Amino acid sequence: MMGKPLLFTRHARTVMEERSIPEEWVTMTTARPDHLEHDPAQKGAFRAFLRIPAFGNRVLRVVYYEELDTCRVITVFFDRGARRKGLAT
């Protein structure tokens, strides 16, 4: 997704605020993920994963749709199962 501006849905903004997830971490995750996959639950969406050292090496998951000029971020959360699944290792 390198270089495209991010647009955040209301849901994404809300959960980022509730979970104290800085926009910078979301930007880093979409720009340089440790792992990227298609989201099987949402056709056309991607899941990007990145280990965040500043947050105890927990794995951030960002779900987004890549559009022509932007990326629309749908949701953001720390994925408790990512390490067990072997993602972002």
N, C-alpha and C positions, 0 to 999 in steps of 0.2 A: 504494500500500500504506500510505499515511500512517497512523501512529498505532498499528498493531497490534504487539504484542510479537513478537520473533523467537525461534523455537526452532531450535536448531542440531543437525543430525544429527551422529553421531560422526565421520563422514567430514569434514563441514564444519569441525568443531572441530580435527580433526587437520591438515587442510591449512592452516587459518589459523595454527596454531602453527608448522608447518614453514616456512611462507612469511612469517612475521612480519607477518600482516595483522591489524590491530587490529579488534575488534568494532565500534568507532565508525565505521570506514570502511564496514563492511558495512551498518550501520544507516543511514548517510548515503546509500548507494547504493540501498537499497530505498525509502527515504523520498522522495528527490529525484533520481531517475536522470536522466542526460543523455539516455538512450535506453532504451526498454522495448519488448520484443517477446515473443511466445509462443515457447517453445522447441520447435522442430520435432521434436526427438529424444525429448521427454518430454511426453506429452499432459497438458495442464493446468498445466504449469510455465511460469514466466516467466524471462526473462533481463533483468536490469537492469544498465546500464553507467554508470559514472561515472569521469571523469578525476580522478585524485588528485594535486593539486599537490605535496603533501609527498613523493610518490614519483616525481618526475620527470615528472609529467603522464601517467604510464601509466594505462591504462584498466582499471579493476576490473570484472570480470563476476561477478555474484551470480545463481545459479540457485535459485529458490525456488518453493514451492507456497503460494498464498494460501488459507488456511482460514478458517473462520467467525470465530474470535477471535484467530488468530495467523497468522504466516507461518513456514513450515518451510523453513529454508535447507538446500539439498542440497549445494552446492559453491560455492567461491569461488576465483577466480584472476585474475591479470593477463592480459588477452587481448591477445596480441601482434599479432593480425590486426585488432583493432577499428579502429585508425586507418586501415589500408589499406582497410577496408570502408566507411569514412566514418561510423562510429559514434562517438558522443560527441565530436563536433568542435565 
